[in-house]
Amino acid sequence: MEIRKPGIGAYVTATYPNKNDFLNAIRCLSEVSDFLEVGIPTNNPKYDGPVIRKTHFASELKGLDAVNVAKYGKVPTILMGYVEDYVNNLELVAKVASEAGASSVLFPDLLFEHLDKLEEYVMAMRNHSLRPTFFISSNTPHRLVNVLVRYEPLFIYLGLYAATGIKLPLYIERNIKEVRKLVDNITLIAGFAINTPEMVKLVIGAGADAVVVGTALVDKLANPMACAEFMLSLRGGLP
Amino acid sequence: MNVPHYWYNINVDLLRPLPPPIDPYEADSRIALLMRILPSELLDQEFTPLRYVPIPEEIRELYERMGRPTPFKRAYGLERVLGNGVRIYYKFEGALPAGSHKLNTAIPQVYYAIKDNAKEVVTETGAGQWGLAVSLAAALLGVKATVFMTRNSYLNKTQRVLFMRTYGADVYPSPSELTKYGREAIKARPDHPGSLGLAITEAIDFTLMGEGRKYIPGSVLGFVVLHQTVIGQEVLQQMPEEPDLVIGCVGGGSNFSGFSFPMIGARLRNEGFEKTRFLAVESKAAPKLTSGRYTYDFPDTGGLLPMVKMLTLGHDYVPPPTHAAGLRYHGAAPSLSMLVKEGVVEARAYGQEEVMEAARLFARTEGIIPAPESAHAIKAAIDEARRMPKGSVIFFNLSGHGLLDVDAYGNTR
């Protein structure tokens, strides 16, 4: 399944704050989002900001048991986990993702900490009819980005800041434009600290194809109505 | 030759992406804290996707007024004494008025702090080179400077303290009574010699204690390395031939990186320097490149900054006092650490006596008294020249003069 362009995705951590609320949240978010990103709860969410970290620590279930509680596929769904937890189990993660109806598994630490696993990761995705997806930052080496493009990923995800939910005074418009030049026509998704329609407009206007919202959703997850309203308000930033 | 128009950002040419900074799990976000203490433009430069970052015209003019481009000289006297036909060149950053390369980043950092309406810049210093550069940059640009200087250096480098005060800075020995961390350190150990890590913590804490203050760091962070590449960018224009070996000393890594990264970058892009070896030289007092672990660690002792992945001896490491106080730091810049880890840059550690002996030989053959820190590069250049074949070419960075370090020459053989 391709990601709709321009689009907005919602991030939720699986079984946070509990299994039922999570299932309600993804049902509701599927109605108002173009795609979902579902976090695989871990004890070591090292690139996440304080808000998302709490969701990992407080989720009812941990690891693949947590993402396994739902059937995905109404909209494209990408699992997000830390490869450090699955460094010797990439095939298993891909199998679980595939059986649950996900389109890919995104590992934000793959390129930073386990570049040697890149080929193995791509093979695991393909072996289970999934597409690879890659997480990069604004200063990821240009040649590496060129290599990623050649794998024809479902998308490349650009982390706009250093951690989820923490906004820094960076020229994100320039950063997106520069990265856009490197990723060619591959779908470019941007995320981290996006919480207003104005930011959605700026990020899409700079060249991203879609955005992901996570931290700003956390305190609305228990209330499906508030969740949906918020996502709809962000959609106002789409062209 | 003109002052370069661009700094060079090696991050976009590395073999692997730099792991992002991270927060510890058990406390408030250090990454969020950066916004309160650092000038915003510097944070942007830390994460820029640009390979070449334009140097603002005001900064270029100040670089020029202060003596850039610095000389790139051939060490004929030293070559003659070694007598084996190896050609040795050095970049002389001690030609700048603060006596070291540190002004290259002090000027832009103070400039960007003022753009954020800062009235005061706060920093730490080891031997005093960085503190002196910040004091001068602050004087040139018209803001106040406050410097926390490691106590051992404060007591021994009295002339540098005097120079900083002459430029108008407030200078305090660290640990000091001004901050919580300083008071705790003194209580635990009344004769504490200080460490750069602790001085950083004090400078950050002091920044947070007052309005209109910005903290500016002397090494390790990406934007410091970025600014220092003005050295290597000049070398690319000045060098008469490609080197077989490029050498620089390492405290946090800024002068080595600033000197060598434009050349290493060219190599990584397959644009020259294929035969060149790159050698980083550190002090045995703080041997993170040769003995450290490649792991996430705090750049400062108190753990106020986000953790970065680097070669480190641990943020609570207290090195023994040495005359090369600028090299007494527990970690190395993440980009340099990665290049060492990847084998692109070699590393070596030297002891104090052998380094000071090399410094004397250089003084007698070239007429320049080198800073004890820079003399580590000289020692490596001499050792390597003795074993390289005739016709080989060495470049090294003479990152500072030692005219304010003469006590080191008096206190060693």
HADDOCK unambig.tbl for C-alpha pairs under 7 A between the chains (distance, minus, plus):
assign (segid A and resid 46 and name CA) (segid B and resid 22 and name CA) 6.47 0.50 0.50
assign (segid A and resid 47 and name CA) (segid B and resid 22 and name CA) 6.12 0.50 0.50
assign (segid A and resid 50 and name CA) (segid B and resid 29 and name CA) 6.90 0.50 0.50
assign (segid A and resid 111 and name CA) (segid B and resid 17 and name CA) 6.84 0.50 0.50
assign (segid A and resid 112 and name CA) (segid B and resid 17 and name CA) 5.60 0.50 0.50
assign (segid A and resid 112 and name CA) (segid B and resid 18 and name CA) 6.35 0.50 0.50
assign (segid A and resid 112 and name CA) (segid B and resid 19 and name CA) 5.00 0.50 0.50
assign (segid A and resid 138 and name CA) (segid B and resid 47 and name CA) 6.12 0.50 0.50
assign (segid A and resid 138 and name CA) (segid B and resid 48 and name CA) 6.31 0.50 0.50
assign (segid A and resid 138 and name CA) (segid B and resid 49 and name CA) 5.19 0.50 0.50
assign (segid A and resid 139 and name CA) (segid B and resid 11 and name CA) 6.20 0.50 0.50
assign (segid A and resid 139 and name CA) (segid B and resid 12 and name CA) 5.49 0.50 0.50
assign (segid A and resid 139 and name CA) (segid B and resid 47 and name CA) 5.82 0.50 0.50
assign (segid A and resid 139 and name CA) (segid B and resid 48 and name CA) 5.84 0.50 0.50
assign (segid A and resid 139 and name CA) (segid B and resid 49 and name CA) 4.46 0.50 0.50
assign (segid A and resid 140 and name CA) (segid B and resid 12 and name CA) 5.77 0.50 0.50
assign (segid A and resid 140 and name CA) (segid B and resid 17 and name CA) 4.99 0.50 0.50
assign (segid A and resid 141 and name CA) (segid B and resid 11 and name CA) 6.30 0.50 0.50
assign (segid A and resid 141 and name CA) (segid B and resid 12 and name CA) 3.83 0.50 0.50
assign (segid A and resid 141 and name CA) (segid B and resid 13 and name CA) 5.11 0.50 0.50
assign (segid A and resid 141 and name CA) (segid B and resid 14 and name CA) 5.80 0.50 0.50
assign (segid A and resid 141 and name CA) (segid B and resid 16 and name CA) 6.82 0.50 0.50
assign (segid A and resid 141 and name CA) (segid B and resid 17 and name CA) 5.80 0.50 0.50
assign (segid A and resid 142 and name CA) (segid B and resid 12 and name CA) 5.56 0.50 0.50
assign (segid A and resid 142 and name CA) (segid B and resid 13 and name CA) 6.49 0.50 0.50
assign (segid A and resid 162 and name CA) (segid B and resid 20 and name CA) 6.16 0.50 0.50
assign (segid A and resid 162 and name CA) (segid B and resid 21 and name CA) 6.63 0.50 0.50
assign (segid A and resid 166 and name CA) (segid B and resid 32 and name CA) 6.28 0.50 0.50
assign (segid A and resid 168 and name CA) (segid B and resid 35 and name CA) 6.59 0.50 0.50
assign (segid A and resid 169 and name CA) (segid B and resid 40 and name CA) 5.61 0.50 0.50
assign (segid A and resid 169 and name CA) (segid B and resid 43 and name CA) 6.77 0.50 0.50
assign (segid A and resid 169 and name CA) (segid B and resid 44 and name CA) 6.36 0.50 0.50
assign (segid A and resid 170 and name CA) (segid B and resid 43 and name CA) 6.86 0.50 0.50
assign (segid A and resid 170 and name CA) (segid B and resid 44 and name CA) 4.56 0.50 0.50
assign (segid A and resid 171 and name CA) (segid B and resid 44 and name CA) 6.67 0.50 0.50
assign (segid A and resid 175 and name CA) (segid B and resid 49 and name CA) 6.13 0.50 0.50
assign (segid A and resid 178 and name CA) (segid B and resid 49 and name CA) 6.68 0.50 0.50
